[in-house]
């Protein structure tokens, strides 16, 4: 509306000036400017009114229009009507109304403005173009088109010589391969794009967010900072204070407050550093890594290093944990040097001095294999130097003990021992109690193997297979040393009591 009012005002002034013009005869052409009609304007010396096929050439720039008021001394003009501008650097501008300052080389164009420099096209209601350095600025909203990329923003500043575009306010970049929404963006057609403020990036494979960073559209690389995350189209989300991702190689790194979340499998891993390679199907976590798996009940894991593998469908395959490994679940805790968890079979392997606590029982061996269902143990295999201990009276040094070469253990739905079968040179020390829990004596046995049966987490019976010896002693008949099997270990201080024994942050 204001553009139309401005044009009307200029037309009215033009009509009045023509009536008052004092000329002997129209001059159709003059140096640097021309038109079908050229007249002087009374009271405005050096100002010419140009009408019809107007052409003004100044400092190598050309202005074409139907009407113009031209100041010969400075080359300044106001022009409208079929407005077209061609600069000496090949920039083309069209619009409704022009105010050109010949001294500074500044163009202010209003109404349906289109700027084309051969590399990009800009559209906006109002534009200020600086001819001397080929920069353009708009504040009333605009659109830029470069190849297959379209950019819109509330305000923008374009440096043609550097091919840089600075956008502010509700910035949106649309490309067949990606879309970007941000508050502030510095866009380059030949290098990286920098952005600030809440920024969302969507590609054919990813959703990304950060409050600061850059995006290399040609190299397909992105750097995100502050509350950053990268989410793939399946179910994985990688969070971090800072994330660098190579989208072409599907490889990324995250730093500080890192979280890899698999929403489909209910699995997440936290650390201070992570590297995720989707092509290789692996993710590495160091610097205080810890994770949890939620498949029925929650199980927490920590170690010096966590390593996860997954297939092309982003389905988790294995989790590896190395050195100072800890595991916590409400009814099962464990420590070991290294761990492998196979997701498909729900089988967990623990190596190098593994120690498990299952309710009141401590189990340790050289290696332990644990089968899980819904993260609950239902079967276990312990190999070499198997030792099972439960406390009868710590102050008196009374412990039930079973020892053997390997053991098969089976659990009920509450992760309590149901049966345990200890094979090869089985030995046991068992404190026999009456119905009122009064101590009767200490039973020491040796056999080829033995089976223990449990009820409500208490030993209900023991079956010796190919027994060698079985003797019931009074407690006073045995020294403290004789009441302990060789290799006895009771280490409740190593037992994780909560998930916060694994990590302070979850």
C-alpha angles and dihedrals in degrees: 000000000000090000090055091048090050092051090049091052092050091049091050092050090046092054093049092046092050090054091051096040115124110208132138094214136348117269110217099192137023136170111291095359140052143175143160088263127023121182137164122241118232113242093016106084115198092020118117128196109219120195129181127012091011117191123178122182117192130162089346093307123117128212120192124187144129096252135024143161106216130195107206097196096059103018090238120145147168112221139174142161119073088358119196129169129192118185125204088251093058099259113147122202131181130182145126105269133020132197107186124188107205093191095059100023090237121152122198108190123183133190126034093355119190122182122189123180096172093260101057141009123223126197124189141140092243132016139182113204123188107208097193095063099016098241126149129200132186132176104179099070128284149187130225124196121196117170106305093343123098121189128189130182142154093249133006145182122204127197105196097188092053094035089231125145122193115198130188132187126019093002116187126180117190122192129158088248101041147005125211128196117187146138100238128017138174107201127195124188092207105034141015128329117228123205140184132192127032104341129185122189124189124188132171089272107024149045113207137183136186140145094226137011146089139273126209104204094187097044091038093229129137135189118198129186137185116029089355128173141171118205124188125211092258117053110292124109123183115201129186145141086252129017131184115190132181101206094188093055093033089230126132145170129209129196132202125359090021121182128178109194125190104192095185095054097033092236128135135172126197130196143134093256133028139170120199123191111185093181091058092035096233140116127195124201127190138162105060098339119185133162146182135213122207114196104136098324127021123258122188125207133184137173143143090274132016123194126186131190128196138175132246090276088057090248111151114247107175142356118207123193124189132199128355092019118183129186128193131186124151094255100025134047131174146172129198142145097253138008139192123194120192107204099197094056095028090230124149124199121198121194139190113025098344116185125190132190115205108180104298096351130091115204125188136167140144091274134005128199115197127190115207134196115189086350089300118120114240101163136020137187118197119188132201125000093018114187128179119188134178127179120246099166119347093189090057095037094244115154133162107229138186124184134183147130097270139352140207112206129187127196137203126230090279092057089251121141110266098173136352123195113196114194136201120021094359116192129182143181113197129178109221116216130186125230090279092050092253114150114253099174148293120284117206119190141177124191144146087260140335140208124216123200122203135200121186089349092304126112107255098178146347124218117198116208115205092351120209097186140349121182132171112214133187108244091242091059092065128067120224089259092051090053090062126070117229110272093027113169125178112175112163090156089071092056114107108233098191141359088266089067084067097045138350091224127057 
